[in-house]
Amino acid sequence: MTSHSKEPVASSSREFVKQSSLYQEFLAEREEILKHKWLESERLGYDIGFERALLDWIRKHREGWRAARRQGMSAPAGSSVSPFLTAGEKRL
């Protein structure tokens, strides 16, 4: 058996993973962490690094971000939910 016979299976498996809701959530969360890293690094004047940004974002923003995402997924089309709200913040 050659390695070529396994390529379509591996490719379809990768596509399945990329389309999964779990992977999409991971990518969205990662993007928010990277935004937080950039903003905090700009504010402090130096690169805080991914690990510090990750831990800080989880502690300060993850719960509110996830709640906003859940609410946004169940909201009617056309309504907007900011993923930047934290649990203690209010909408204007």
C-alpha positions in Angstrom: 0.0 0.0 0.0 1.4 3.4 -0.9 1.1 6.6 1.1 -0.9 8.1 -1.8 -3.9 6.0 -1.0 -4.3 7.7 2.5 -4.1 11.3 1.2 -7.8 11.7 0.4 -8.8 10.3 3.8 -6.4 12.7 5.6 -7.5 15.6 3.5 -11.2 14.9 4.2 -10.4 14.5 7.9 -8.7 17.9 8.0 -11.6 19.5 6.2 -14.0 17.9 8.7 -12.0 19.4 11.6 -11.8 22.8 10.0 -15.6 22.9 9.6 -16.3 21.7 13.1 -17.9 24.2 15.5 -15.4 23.4 18.2 -12.5 24.3 15.9 -14.3 27.5 14.8 -14.8 28.5 18.5 -11.1 27.8 19.1 -10.1 30.1 16.1 -12.5 32.9 17.3 -11.1 32.7 20.9 -7.5 32.7 19.6 -8.2 35.8 17.5 -9.6 37.6 20.6 -6.5 36.6 22.6 -4.3 37.9 19.9 -6.2 41.2 19.8 -5.9 41.4 23.6 -2.1 40.8 23.3 -1.8 43.6 20.8 -3.8 46.1 22.8 -2.1 45.3 26.1 1.4 45.4 24.4 0.6 48.8 22.9 -0.7 50.1 26.2 2.4 48.9 28.1 4.9 49.7 25.4 6.4 46.2 25.0 5.4 42.8 23.8 3.7 41.0 26.7 3.9 37.6 24.9 1.1 35.2 24.1 1.1 33.3 27.4 0.7 36.4 29.5 -2.0 37.7 27.1 -3.8 34.3 27.2 -3.9 34.2 31.0 -4.9 37.8 31.3 -7.7 37.5 28.7 -9.0 34.3 30.4 -9.1 36.0 33.8 -10.6 39.3 32.6 -12.6 38.6 29.4 -13.3 35.0 28.6 -16.5 34.6 30.5 -18.1 37.7 29.1 -16.9 37.0 25.6 -18.4 33.5 25.7 -21.7 34.8 27.1 -21.9 37.4 24.3 -21.1 34.7 21.7 -23.8 32.5 23.0 -26.3 35.3 23.1 -25.2 36.4 19.6 -25.7 32.9 18.2 -29.3 32.9 19.4 -30.0 36.5 18.5 -32.2 37.3 15.5 -30.4 38.1 12.2 -29.3 41.7 12.0 -28.8 42.2 15.7 -25.3 42.8 16.9 -23.6 41.6 20.0 -20.2 42.9 20.9 -17.7 40.2 21.8 -15.7 42.8 23.8 -18.2 43.1 26.6 -17.1 41.6 29.9 -19.4 40.3 32.6 -19.5 43.6 34.4 -20.0 45.9 31.4 -23.3 47.2 30.2 -24.6 47.9 26.7 -25.2 51.5 25.9 
